[in-house]
Amino acid sequence: MPVAVYILGLSVFALGTSEFMLSGLLPPIAEDMGVSIPRAGLLISAFAIGMVIGAPLLAVSTLRLPRRATLIALITAFGLGQVAGALAPTYEVLFASRVVSALACAGFWAVGAAVAMAMVPLNARARAMAVMIGGLSIANVLGVPAGAFLGEHLGWRSAFWAVAAASAVALVGVATRIPRIPVPAEKPRLRRELTVYRDRQVWLSVGIIALAAGGVFCAFSYFAPLLTDVAGLSDAWVPAVLGLFGIGALVGTAIGGRFADAHLFGVMLSGITASTVLLGAVALCAGRPVLVVALSFLLGVSSFYTAPALNARMFNVAGGAPTLAGATATAAFNLGNTGGPWLGGTVIDAGYGFASTAWAGAAMTVAALVLVAVALRLHRSGAVAQTRTATETRATGAGTRAVAASAVRSDAEPSPQPCA
């Protein structure tokens, strides 16, 4: 595997750390900025909004630009966004820095994936993508807890400075190790790709991804205050529990990736059902610290167990849009990351407490299960229709061949003459 692919994985580590680290920093940010914790939670949604907008937009707009130069520009913009966040004097400036960082993050994902594919042979593409996605998983295991640890001991701004430093290291790697990748000779036929959005299965997949991801992050975004204010744990426990969630995410990704190809709908149904049950258990057991810690690990397993299947399903139904399929999946995940924290904050503002975010998340995952059932029914109906059409085609072909053979025999054999 080329070193450049690992450089991309390091870059994704910085991107993923920034995306998820606010889950452990909401209380100190809210106190420093003079806002409520639910309003601070909107900073998570701000990043997700930038990803929703930026993923498809930048996937298309950067296709004709030099790859290495584009990556350099995007990781630079991302790093500057972290510096702006670290220096932000007001909540509004911090919010804007999150949106800018997210746009750069979305663009880097789109271009970085294309670069990784171009640097390896066809039989190594899956491994190349695994390295990039591995950077995101490691961000959940190490980066997010480290950000919470820094926030606890050196202030929340130190976490932003740490991500800025990681971005600078990634920038040096990209500038020195990423080779020149030729610009595609032909522009992709985007009008043809856009036609996949007429398929209701594509929109069902968007809804399933958004609701499944949003349900988990509706609760996970407020895990820090839930652990301290409801479960009664000290602030020092927050990084450890977030790291446990990340370890569960690694385990879930490995298991789901192993079974998703052969049992796509089975993995989606079982994983989302498990997340629903676990979210309900978090709500019921929020005051029992040992159970909450154990459930955080299991929730990481169940939520990331479904991720390979959710991505694969999107590529299956949007196979005619290779440029937009990955961007659409990314946008859908971040649509959930936007809606989940917003719904959780709304529930808290309504006076229902931090544990209620798990009930709200469970409601979202139940809605995702309904959409999976609809998608499965349409999938089976389509498969039956295709089988019936193929059978009728074969029957029609056989009948046509029989008629043709009869006609040939009629021409070749003289008709019997009546006896005189």
Secondary structure, DSSP 8 states (H G I E B T S, - for coil): --HHHHHHHHHHHHHHHHHHGGGGTHHHHHHHHT--HHHHHHHHHHHHHHHHHHHHHHHHHTTTS-HHHHHHHHHHHHHHHHHHHHH-SSHHHHHHHHHHHHHHHHHHHHHHHHHHHHHS-GGGHHHHHHHHHHHHHHIIIIIHHHHHHHHHHH-HHHHHHHHHHHHHHHHHHHHHHS------SS---HHHHHGGGG-HHHHHHHHHHHHHHHHHHHHHTTHHHIIIIIS---TTHHHHHHHHHHHHHHHHHHHHHHHTTT-HHHHHHHHHHHHHHHHHHHHHTTT-HHHHHHHHHHHHHHHHHSHHHHHHHHHHHTTT-HHHHHHHHHHHHHHHHHHHHHHHHHHHHTT--TTHHHHHHHHHHHHHHHHHHHHHHHHHHHHHHHHHHHHHHHHHHHHHHHHHHHHHHHHHS-------
